[in-house]
Amino acid sequence: MKKFILMFATICLITLTANAQTKKGTVLLGAGSQFSGTAWTDWQVTPKVGYFIQDGLAIGAEIHFDTDDEYFPSFAGYLTPDGSGGFVTTGEHSDYTLTSNTRRFGVFARYYAARNLFMEVSMSSGTTQSESWEEDVPVFDAASGGLVLADMVLQERTQSSHVRLGMGYTLVWREHFAVEPFVHLDLIVDGERVQPGGGAMQAAETTDLSGSEFIAGVNFSLFF
């Protein structure tokens, strides 16, 4: 009986606290990441800020910027036996830098249908660019008027616009901090991936990314 009373009191405390954090004038600061359909090494945290314009209803924005530069110094290469008693140099390259970046901006609206249960809709748009180093890419040489093999950095670009409809649950801890598991339907209304071609011999390839999928994730939020 005592355990039941304690559990009931804890549930009431969480419920009442969550209700207090959704009052008009409350500011919401959060950061979340999706974990379904994504390797844990690729998780991206998206910060968001919102404001409750009335009890139980908040609007806000979410912004994600991420840039990663990796520098590779020049390398003289390895001496590899050529099979006839001599050696050839392989793997040599000049210095280069690979850059990967993501830029995404969106807006959202959240409505608490119950004390802890909320519905959320968001719209966002963003781009992702990633570079890779490729060796022996055939390119046109203006001096000779023919094709030559060259080493170069190639770039892949992804652009997409999303509409997300979902729901989540606010679990409040120590009054102002909350963990919010969520699930939503992600609609990619406009999206494409452009992959670079293999130099002069191959044109760039464009892939249509339009579609939909269910996504699960978790937010960590502050209410004040």
HELIX and SHEET records of a PDB file:
HELIX    1   1 LYS A    2  ALA A   20  1                                  19    
HELIX    2   2 TRP A   40  ASP A   42  5                                   3    
HELIX    3   3 GLY A  199  MET A  201  5                                   3    
SHEET    1   A 9 LEU A 171  TRP A 173  0                                        
SHEET    2   A 9 PHE A 177  GLN A 195 -1                                        
SHEET    3   A 9 GLY A 146  TYR A 169 -1                                        
SHEET    4   A 9 LEU A 117  ASP A 141 -1                                        
SHEET    5   A 9 TYR A  96  TYR A 112 -1                                        
SHEET    6   A 9 LEU A  57  PHE A  72 -1                                        
SHEET    7   A 9 THR A  46  GLN A  54 -1                                        
SHEET    8   A 9 VAL A  27  GLN A  34 -1                                        
SHEET    9   A 9 GLY A 211  PHE A 223 -1                                        
SHEET    1   B 2 TYR A  78  PRO A  81  0                                        
SHEET    2   B 2 PHE A  87  THR A  90 -1                                        
SHEET    1   C 3 LEU A 171  TRP A 173  0                                        
SHEET    2   C 3 PHE A 177  GLN A 195 -1                                        
SHEET    3   C 3 GLU A 205  ASP A 208 -1                                        
END                                                                             
